[in-house]
């Protein structure tokens, strides 16, 4: 009897570890790992709007940095999550914006790729959203020669955020079926 209980526990351990990792990703702000997006970029669209009454507005701009002398990932799709749910995706140096309720929020971004295991290129940040404010974040995918690619989520000030939106196209996205 003890052998069967031990065997059952050993078989369940990898599943429990996966669930714990998924729970931690959700706590960091990411949405479900299996969700994939189709993204279109309008390179002529550079719009900054005001937040809805009682909410803040967040802009997330993707930036891809690579070593010009090496083979790289190329442009990637990055997913953006807030408080455990995906709120959009970017591609080719584009941006998205979304409203947020006031309060402490957790934002996550990761690379959606068939070449990179989900969650291996990811980053997160905490946001203390105030009603009526606009926040700008840069999601930087760094792909350098002889180094592991990485992703960083970095806040920007308003001037830099406006400049990045002016240089980037606007993403529209839908969940792949």
trRosetta pair geometry for C-beta under 8 A, 3 or more apart (Angstrom, degrees):
i j d omega theta_ij theta_ji phi_ij phi_ji
1 4 5.9 -55 -156 32 34 109
1 5 6.6 31 150 -15 66 106
2 5 5.6 -55 -149 39 36 112
2 6 6.1 36 153 -19 68 107
3 6 5.7 -55 -146 39 30 111
3 7 6.1 32 154 -19 65 108
4 7 5.6 -52 -143 38 30 113
4 8 6.2 34 155 -20 63 106
5 8 5.7 -54 -147 36 29 113
5 9 6.4 31 154 -19 63 106
6 9 5.7 -54 -149 36 31 112
6 10 6.3 29 155 -18 65 107
7 10 5.8 -55 -145 37 30 110
7 11 6.3 27 157 -15 64 108
8 11 5.9 -58 -147 39 28 108
8 12 6.2 21 157 -15 64 113
9 12 5.9 -64 -145 41 28 107
9 13 6.5 47 154 -46 64 96
10 13 5.8 -33 -151 2 31 119
11 14 7.8 -56 -179 25 35 96
11 15 8.0 20 139 0 62 112
12 15 5.5 -65 -162 45 53 113
12 16 5.8 53 145 -24 83 107
13 16 5.7 -56 -144 37 31 111
13 17 6.3 32 157 -21 66 105
14 17 5.6 -53 -146 35 34 113
14 18 6.5 35 155 -20 66 103
15 18 5.7 -52 -150 34 32 111
15 19 6.5 32 152 -18 64 105
16 19 5.6 -54 -148 37 33 112
16 20 6.4 35 153 -20 66 104
17 20 5.7 -52 -148 35 32 112
17 21 6.5 33 152 -19 64 103
18 21 5.7 -54 -149 36 33 111
18 22 6.3 33 152 -18 66 106
19 22 5.6 -53 -147 38 32 112
19 23 6.2 36 152 -22 65 105
20 23 5.5 -51 -146 36 32 114
20 24 6.4 32 154 -19 64 104
21 24 5.7 -54 -149 36 32 110
21 25 6.5 35 151 -20 65 103
21 119 7.6 61 161 -178 115 170
22 25 5.6 -51 -148 35 33 113
22 26 6.4 34 151 -19 64 104
22 32 7.9 14 -158 -131 112 61
22 33 6.6 -97 -116 -12 96 118
23 26 5.6 -54 -150 36 32 112
23 27 6.4 36 149 -21 65 104
24 27 5.3 -48 -146 35 35 116
24 28 6.4 36 152 -20 64 104
25 28 5.7 -55 -151 36 32 112
25 30 4.3 -47 165 56 91 132
25 33 6.9 42 104 -61 165 100
25 108 7.2 105 -175 -161 72 167
25 119 6.2 -76 -100 -112 135 122
25 122 7.7 -24 -132 155 102 168
26 29 7.8 151 -178 13 29 7
26 30 6.2 -87 -84 69 35 75
26 31 7.7 51 -111 -120 75 20
26 84 4.1 37 -168 -124 85 102
27 84 7.4 24 -61 -76 22 104
27 106 7.2 -4 154 90 46 170
28 106 6.0 -152 175 163 29 131
28 108 5.0 85 121 -84 93 127
28 122 8.0 82 116 144 147 126
28 124 4.3 -96 177 -89 105 161
29 81 4.9 146 139 104 75 99
29 82 5.9 -25 -165 -127 102 24
29 83 6.1 -13 -128 -47 71 23
29 84 6.5 -101 -144 -45 25 44
29 105 7.5 75 -113 158 118 75
29 106 3.6 -144 -65 124 104 88
29 107 4.9 177 177 -126 160 5
29 108 3.5 165 84 -18 97 95
29 124 5.4 147 30 -138 119 109
30 33 7.6 34 144 -72 128 68
30 79 7.7 71 -145 104 86 116
30 81 4.4 127 -128 36 31 160
30 84 7.0 11 73 -121 39 41
30 86 7.8 8 -173 -73 54 76
30 108 3.9 -79 -61 101 70 155
30 110 6.3 26 -118 -10 125 123
30 119 7.7 33 -143 -101 174 90
30 122 6.9 -16 -79 -157 135 140
30 124 7.5 -84 -39 -87 89 112
31 35 5.6 -29 118 35 120 144
31 79 6.9 -101 40 155 110 131
31 81 4.4 -165 -19 -109 79 119
31 84 6.5 95 -96 161 50 40
31 85 5.1 43 -98 -158 103 25
31 86 3.4 -70 3 -35 156 80
31 108 7.9 -171 -5 70 59 120
32 35 4.8 98 76 -17 94 104
32 86 7.5 -73 34 -18 68 110
33 118 4.6 101 -164 144 106 150
33 119 6.5 -36 -116 -39 118 108
35 79 7.2 118 96 -133 103 153
35 86 5.6 -141 104 -6 151 149
35 175 6.1 -59 -162 -135 97 109
36 112 5.9 131 -133 -162 75 133
36 175 7.3 104 74 -161 48 64
36 176 4.3 -22 92 30 99 127
37 77 6.2 -166 72 169 101 138
37 79 6.3 148 0 -96 127 95
37 86 7.6 -160 -55 165 121 146
37 88 7.7 82 -124 -177 160 40
37 89 3.8 163 79 3 162 157
37 112 6.4 175 34 -5 87 172
37 173 4.8 -5 -173 -170 126 119
37 174 6.9 147 -153 75 76 30
37 175 6.1 -56 -100 -104 66 42
37 176 6.4 -159 -105 -19 11 87
38 173 6.7 158 80 -153 50 64
38 174 5.4 -11 56 60 98 83
38 175 7.9 45 15 126 80 5
38 176 5.5 113 -31 -76 90 84
39 77 5.4 163 8 -126 135 113
39 89 5.0 -115 -75 105 121 108
39 90 6.6 108 -152 -165 153 11
39 91 4.1 146 96 -7 139 124
39 94 7.4 176 165 51 125 146
39 171 5.4 -28 -163 -156 108 111
39 172 7.4 150 -155 78 58 41
39 173 4.7 -20 -102 -99 73 93
40 171 7.2 137 74 -154 43 58
40 172 5.1 -15 62 61 95 92
40 173 7.5 -176 22 -78 65 45
41 91 5.8 -126 -45 76 117 91
41 92 5.4 -99 -13 62 164 117
41 94 4.4 -135 -121 -76 114 142
41 169 4.2 83 172 102 99 133
41 170 7.1 154 -154 75 61 35
41 171 5.6 -31 -98 -95 73 64
41 172 8.0 -180 -84 20 27 68
42 45 4.0 45 103 4 117 118
42 169 5.4 -179 83 -175 38 105
42 170 5.1 -14 58 58 97 88
42 172 7.1 45 -12 -8 105 104
43 169 3.7 -63 -96 -84 47 127
44 169 7.2 26 9 -123 34 95
45 169 6.2 69 51 -161 81 67
45 170 3.8 -60 100 17 119 122
46 165 5.6 123 -161 144 83 81
46 166 5.2 64 -169 -119 143 41
46 168 7.3 126 -109 67 90 59
46 169 7.8 -75 -68 -112 75 35
46 170 7.1 -160 -76 -39 32 99
47 165 7.8 -101 59 171 27 124
47 170 6.6 8 26 -71 93 145
48 59 7.3 -38 -117 -67 90 146
48 97 8.0 143 -125 -74 55 156
48 134 7.4 55 -171 -161 107 158
48 162 6.5 -34 -50 -117 158 82
48 165 5.8 89 -63 116 103 165
49 57 7.0 -148 83 -146 81 165
49 97 7.3 152 36 110 97 158
50 57 7.2 176 169 -9 26 148
50 134 7.6 -96 -131 -59 45 118
51 55 5.1 -147 173 92 111 79
51 56 5.5 -72 -116 -153 156 20
51 57 3.8 -150 -85 -26 88 100
51 99 6.2 120 -149 -122 85 92
51 131 7.4 -170 112 -169 142 54
51 132 5.9 -168 60 -122 126 23
51 133 7.0 22 -9 57 148 28
51 134 6.4 -163 -37 -74 104 75
52 55 4.5 28 66 37 92 123
52 57 7.7 124 6 -68 67 98
52 99 5.3 5 15 -120 114 148
53 131 7.9 16 173 -172 42 116
54 102 7.1 -93 171 -17 67 113
54 131 5.0 -50 -156 -133 32 131
55 99 4.5 27 143 -174 147 110
55 100 6.2 152 -171 71 96 36
55 101 6.1 -61 -118 -96 89 36
55 102 7.0 -140 -122 -37 39 73
55 129 7.9 -16 -172 158 59 130
55 131 6.2 17 -18 -127 8 75
56 99 7.2 142 77 -159 42 61
56 100 5.0 -24 66 64 93 93
56 101 7.9 10 22 103 85 8
56 102 6.4 111 -19 -88 101 62
56 129 3.9 -142 23 -167 147 105
56 130 6.0 91 -77 63 122 39
56 131 6.3 -117 -53 -106 73 25
56 132 7.1 -30 -95 41 63 26
56 133 4.9 -14 -126 65 103 79
56 134 7.1 172 -173 -86 78 28
56 135 6.3 33 160 -6 123 106
57 97 6.0 13 177 -179 100 112
57 98 7.5 170 -153 86 63 27
57 99 5.7 -39 -99 -101 68 60
57 100 7.4 165 -95 17 19 79
57 133 7.6 -155 33 102 68 43
57 134 4.8 -18 69 -112 100 77
57 135 7.3 177 89 25 49 69
58 82 7.7 146 47 -89 155 136
58 97 6.5 169 86 -151 47 63
58 98 5.8 -18 59 61 94 74
58 99 7.8 145 15 -117 78 12
58 100 5.6 42 -14 -13 115 122
58 107 7.3 -165 -177 -92 159 147
58 127 7.0 -12 -99 -149 133 167
58 129 7.6 -70 -56 -101 108 119
58 134 7.7 167 -85 -162 28 55
58 135 4.8 -18 -111 68 74 101
58 136 7.8 165 -160 -84 57 26
58 137 6.7 5 -174 4 102 110
59 95 5.7 6 -175 -180 95 126
59 96 7.4 172 -149 89 53 40
59 97 4.7 -25 -95 -95 70 93
59 134 7.0 25 -7 179 104 99
59 135 7.1 -172 28 92 68 51
59 136 4.9 -13 67 -112 105 71
59 137 7.1 174 90 28 55 65
59 161 5.9 116 71 -171 131 116
59 165 6.2 -41 -176 -76 152 119
60 80 5.0 134 76 -112 167 153
60 88 7.6 161 51 75 125 117
60 90 6.8 -137 110 -33 99 136
60 95 6.4 164 84 -153 45 74
60 96 5.5 -5 55 57 95 84
60 97 7.5 169 15 -87 67 42
60 107 7.7 -169 -86 -180 130 138
60 109 7.1 169 -172 -79 140 132
60 137 4.9 -16 -110 71 74 101
60 138 7.8 160 -159 -93 58 15
60 139 5.9 35 178 -19 102 110
61 90 7.6 136 -153 -129 27 163
61 93 7.7 11 176 -173 85 59
61 94 7.7 -134 -144 124 62 27
61 95 4.3 -27 -98 -95 72 105
61 136 7.0 5 -1 -170 111 94
61 137 7.3 173 24 89 69 49
61 138 5.4 -29 71 -109 93 64
61 139 7.1 -177 85 23 39 75
61 156 7.9 -12 34 7 121 146
61 161 7.3 173 -8 -142 131 67
61 164 4.4 112 122 144 176 126
61 165 6.5 -119 -81 -72 128 59
61 168 5.3 -165 -144 -21 106 166
62 78 5.2 162 -108 30 126 132
62 90 3.9 175 -19 114 129 139
62 91 7.2 37 57 -54 160 9
62 92 7.7 86 89 65 128 23
62 93 5.7 -137 93 -114 86 26
62 94 6.0 19 37 51 111 53
62 95 7.1 -165 10 -81 71 49
62 138 8.0 128 -110 -164 15 59
62 139 5.0 -29 -105 70 64 104
62 141 7.1 11 -169 -6 95 105
62 168 7.6 133 49 -140 67 137
63 93 6.2 46 -110 -122 44 84
63 138 5.6 -3 4 -170 122 105
63 139 7.0 161 23 79 69 50
63 140 4.9 -20 72 -106 103 71
63 141 7.3 -176 90 25 50 68
63 164 7.5 -72 -63 -144 115 121
64 75 6.0 -115 -36 -111 167 63
64 76 7.0 143 -102 23 124 86
64 92 7.8 -50 -3 -134 134 30
64 93 6.1 -94 11 -64 95 87
64 140 7.9 162 -89 -158 22 53
64 141 4.9 -14 -114 63 70 106
64 143 7.3 -6 -172 12 87 112
65 140 6.2 8 2 -171 114 100
65 141 7.0 174 29 85 67 53
65 142 5.0 -11 69 -112 109 66
65 143 7.0 164 89 28 56 65
65 144 7.8 -7 120 -60 94 86
66 70 7.6 -135 171 65 94 89
66 72 4.1 8 -150 -113 138 162
66 73 7.6 -148 -98 36 127 76
66 142 7.9 164 -80 -163 46 40
66 143 4.4 -12 -108 73 88 100
66 144 7.1 -176 -151 -78 44 43
67 70 4.5 30 90 24 118 109
67 72 6.8 165 47 -71 71 115
67 143 7.1 -116 9 112 78 67
67 144 4.7 88 -37 -143 114 56
67 145 4.2 -90 85 -21 168 89
69 145 6.3 -25 82 -53 90 142
70 144 7.4 74 43 175 143 37
70 145 3.7 163 -40 -90 152 95
70 146 7.6 -133 -108 -17 158 67
72 143 4.4 100 -151 124 104 134
73 76 5.6 -4 134 -54 126 117
73 111 7.8 -29 171 -164 159 151
73 113 7.1 -48 -162 -122 124 152
73 115 6.8 -178 -132 80 93 140
73 116 7.2 -4 -120 -38 134 123
73 141 7.4 -85 62 156 140 130
73 143 5.1 -134 12 -107 100 154
73 149 6.1 36 -28 -90 131 159
75 91 6.3 76 155 -179 113 77
75 92 4.5 12 -158 -87 148 68
75 93 7.4 -80 -125 -13 113 77
76 91 7.3 -127 111 -128 29 72
76 111 5.0 -14 154 -147 144 107
76 112 7.2 158 171 56 92 59
76 113 5.7 -39 -142 -72 115 114
76 116 7.9 3 -132 17 143 135
76 121 8.0 -3 138 99 167 153
76 141 5.9 162 42 -128 126 173
77 89 5.5 15 179 172 102 121
77 90 7.1 165 -154 82 57 41
77 91 4.7 -24 -100 -86 73 100
77 111 7.3 114 76 -160 52 59
77 112 4.4 -36 89 57 105 109
77 113 7.4 168 45 -64 80 67
78 89 6.5 170 86 -156 43 71
78 90 5.1 -8 56 56 94 92
78 91 7.5 174 17 -75 66 49
78 109 5.2 20 171 -180 115 109
78 110 6.8 172 -152 86 74 23
78 111 5.7 -43 -100 -96 73 53
78 112 7.0 175 -105 6 18 83
78 139 5.3 168 140 128 162 147
78 141 6.8 -151 -67 -51 126 119
78 151 7.3 151 -121 -139 123 137
79 86 5.5 -51 -178 -129 113 117
79 88 7.7 172 -154 101 56 36
79 89 4.9 -33 -103 -100 58 94
79 109 6.6 170 82 -149 50 59
79 110 5.7 -10 52 58 96 75
79 111 8.0 164 12 -108 79 6
79 112 5.4 85 -30 -42 104 110
80 86 6.9 104 76 -155 46 69
80 87 5.6 -56 103 61 94 89
80 88 5.2 -2 51 67 110 77
80 89 6.6 -177 9 -89 80 37
80 90 7.0 54 -26 -9 114 98
80 96 6.3 -161 29 58 146 134
80 98 7.9 176 108 6 129 135
80 107 7.0 -13 -171 -170 89 99
80 108 7.4 156 -158 84 44 50
80 109 5.1 -16 -101 -98 65 90
80 139 7.1 -124 -88 -49 101 149
81 84 6.8 8 171 -126 120 4
81 85 6.2 162 -154 82 87 27
81 86 5.1 -55 -94 -93 80 49
81 87 6.5 133 -129 3 27 82
81 107 6.8 157 85 -157 57 50
81 108 4.3 -9 59 59 108 97
81 109 7.2 -175 19 -76 74 40
81 110 8.0 11 -2 7 113 94
82 85 6.3 -28 66 64 67 78
82 87 4.9 25 8 -25 110 133
82 98 7.1 -146 -13 97 147 140
82 100 6.4 -131 -168 -104 151 113
82 105 5.9 -11 -164 178 97 122
82 106 7.3 147 -156 81 48 50
82 107 5.4 -15 -101 -103 72 75
82 108 7.8 -168 -70 23 30 72
83 105 5.8 -74 -50 -149 101 83
83 106 5.9 114 -83 49 52 80
84 106 7.9 51 -32 74 68 112
86 89 7.4 1 -177 -53 120 88
87 96 7.4 158 116 128 90 138
87 98 4.6 -32 165 -57 131 176
88 96 4.0 173 116 -171 152 165
88 98 6.3 -170 -8 -49 125 127
88 171 6.7 125 167 100 117 122
88 173 5.3 135 -156 37 74 138
89 96 7.3 96 54 -40 19 146
89 112 6.9 -14 -139 2 132 139
89 171 6.5 -129 95 159 55 146
89 173 4.4 131 45 -119 93 157
90 93 7.9 -86 161 122 116 4
90 94 4.7 -167 -158 74 91 88
90 95 6.4 4 -114 -99 129 17
90 96 5.7 -130 -67 -15 94 100
90 139 7.0 149 45 53 139 134
90 171 4.7 -135 -114 -37 60 156
91 94 5.8 16 58 19 50 122
91 171 6.4 121 23 -112 75 119
92 169 7.2 5 98 43 104 121
93 167 7.7 -64 158 125 120 92
93 168 5.5 -138 145 -121 79 91
93 169 7.3 81 95 23 78 84
94 168 5.4 137 -134 174 31 102
94 169 4.6 -48 -112 76 95 78
94 170 6.4 88 -169 -164 105 5
94 171 4.2 116 124 -51 135 94
95 164 7.2 117 -72 129 133 96
95 165 5.6 -57 22 -113 168 73
95 168 4.6 92 -19 110 102 140
95 169 7.5 172 19 85 74 34
95 170 6.1 -45 66 -110 80 54
95 171 6.5 -166 74 4 26 94
96 170 7.5 101 -94 -161 45 69
96 171 5.0 -51 -66 59 89 112
96 173 7.4 -29 -93 -1 134 122
100 105 5.6 -43 -172 -55 140 165
100 127 7.2 31 115 106 170 138
100 129 4.8 -125 103 -106 121 167
101 105 7.8 139 63 -72 73 120
101 129 7.0 113 95 88 38 140
102 129 5.3 -145 -128 106 41 92
102 130 6.0 34 -131 -135 102 27
102 131 4.8 -43 -67 -47 126 81
103 128 7.6 -84 154 -150 24 56
103 129 6.1 0 46 55 40 94
104 126 6.5 -11 -168 -175 93 105
104 127 7.4 151 -157 83 46 49
104 128 5.5 -20 -99 -104 69 70
104 129 7.7 178 -86 18 17 76
105 126 7.2 152 81 -162 46 57
105 127 4.5 -20 66 66 98 100
105 128 7.7 177 22 -84 73 23
105 129 5.5 30 1 -11 121 116
106 124 6.4 2 -178 -174 94 116
106 125 7.7 168 -154 87 55 38
106 126 5.7 -31 -102 -106 68 68
106 127 7.5 178 -86 20 19 80
107 124 6.5 161 89 -155 50 65
107 125 5.2 -13 63 62 100 84
107 126 7.6 167 21 -99 78 18
107 127 5.6 47 -12 -13 116 120
107 137 6.8 -157 112 -34 155 175
107 153 6.5 -175 106 179 103 152
108 122 6.5 3 -176 -176 99 110
108 123 7.3 170 -152 90 58 40
108 124 4.5 -21 -101 -101 76 92
108 153 7.5 -120 -136 -41 28 156
109 122 6.6 176 92 -149 47 66
109 123 5.7 -6 57 58 89 83
109 124 7.6 174 18 -83 61 47
109 139 4.5 -88 125 -122 171 133
109 151 6.4 -133 101 158 99 132
109 153 5.4 142 21 -80 113 114
110 118 6.8 64 141 -165 143 66
110 119 6.0 -32 -138 -93 151 37
110 121 6.1 126 -160 91 72 65
110 122 3.6 -20 -97 -98 98 96
110 123 7.6 162 -80 17 59 54
110 151 6.7 147 -124 66 44 164
111 116 5.4 20 95 76 127 144
111 120 7.8 -50 50 69 109 76
111 121 4.0 11 12 82 122 125
111 122 7.3 -126 8 -68 70 62
111 141 6.4 89 -82 -112 119 126
111 151 6.1 -166 -33 -60 100 141
112 118 7.8 11 -116 -108 54 87
113 116 4.1 49 73 32 132 93
113 121 7.5 36 15 35 130 130
116 120 5.3 -138 174 65 92 119
116 121 5.3 -3 161 0 150 117
116 149 7.1 -74 -103 69 138 134
117 120 4.6 83 68 -22 85 124
119 122 5.3 -34 -149 -13 45 139
121 141 6.8 38 173 -130 133 96
121 149 5.8 -20 -99 113 126 106
121 150 6.6 -177 -132 -142 82 24
121 151 4.4 96 171 -17 82 117
122 151 5.8 9 -89 65 8 132
123 139 7.1 169 56 -138 122 81
123 150 8.0 76 -60 165 112 81
123 151 4.7 -139 -14 114 106 87
123 152 5.0 133 -101 -132 163 22
123 153 4.0 177 116 -9 114 89
124 153 6.0 11 -129 31 3 142
125 137 6.5 -172 47 -131 152 135
125 153 4.4 -131 -21 113 110 120
125 154 7.5 164 -75 -85 143 17
125 155 6.7 160 -174 -45 154 88
127 135 6.2 98 -147 150 124 172
127 137 7.9 -77 -81 -58 123 131
129 133 7.0 -170 -162 64 62 111
129 135 7.0 -94 -107 -16 81 139
130 133 4.6 58 71 1 91 130
134 158 7.0 82 85 -114 106 100
134 161 7.7 175 131 115 106 154
135 155 7.0 -59 -172 -137 100 101
135 161 8.0 -167 159 -101 30 159
136 155 7.1 102 83 -165 61 62
136 156 4.3 -56 105 65 110 102
136 157 7.4 -3 53 91 120 13
136 158 6.7 139 1 -106 127 38
136 160 6.9 178 103 88 145 81
136 161 2.6 -119 -84 -108 170 133
136 162 7.8 -97 -74 -31 155 49
136 164 7.0 134 -177 49 130 128
136 165 7.7 -102 -123 -36 122 107
137 153 5.9 1 179 -174 123 87
137 154 6.7 152 -160 77 71 38
137 155 5.6 -46 -102 -101 74 49
137 156 6.7 171 -103 7 20 87
138 152 8.0 14 104 100 89 89
138 153 7.6 161 82 -155 49 41
138 154 4.8 -19 61 64 97 94
138 155 7.9 130 17 -140 79 3
138 156 5.5 79 -23 -41 103 118
138 164 6.6 -122 -92 -127 102 167
139 151 6.7 -4 -177 -171 87 102
139 152 7.5 168 -154 83 44 46
139 153 5.6 -13 -103 -102 72 71
140 151 6.9 160 83 -155 52 51
140 152 4.7 -9 57 56 102 95
140 153 8.0 -171 20 -77 74 25
140 154 6.4 13 -3 8 115 116
141 149 6.8 3 -179 -178 85 111
141 150 7.8 173 -153 90 47 38
141 151 5.3 -18 -102 -102 65 83
142 149 6.6 168 88 -156 56 62
142 150 5.1 -8 57 61 104 83
142 151 7.4 -177 17 -83 75 31
142 152 7.0 31 -11 0 114 105
143 149 4.5 -7 -103 -111 76 105
144 147 4.5 17 78 42 103 120
144 149 7.8 155 21 -97 59 56
147 150 7.9 -50 138 -11 108 104
156 160 4.2 -120 -177 92 115 117
156 161 4.6 150 96 -61 119 82
156 164 6.8 58 95 0 176 141
157 160 5.3 84 57 18 74 103
157 161 6.8 -138 97 -9 33 96
158 161 5.5 -60 -144 39 29 115
158 162 6.2 30 160 -20 67 104
159 162 6.0 -53 -150 34 27 109
159 163 6.6 26 153 -16 61 108
160 163 5.6 -56 -150 38 34 113
160 164 6.3 33 153 -19 67 107
161 164 5.7 -56 -146 37 30 110
161 165 6.4 30 156 -17 65 104
162 165 5.8 -53 -148 36 31 110
162 166 6.4 34 152 -21 64 106
163 166 5.6 -55 -150 34 31 115
163 167 6.5 19 155 -11 65 109
164 167 5.9 -61 -146 42 32 105
164 168 5.9 17 159 -12 68 120
165 168 5.9 -68 -134 45 28 104
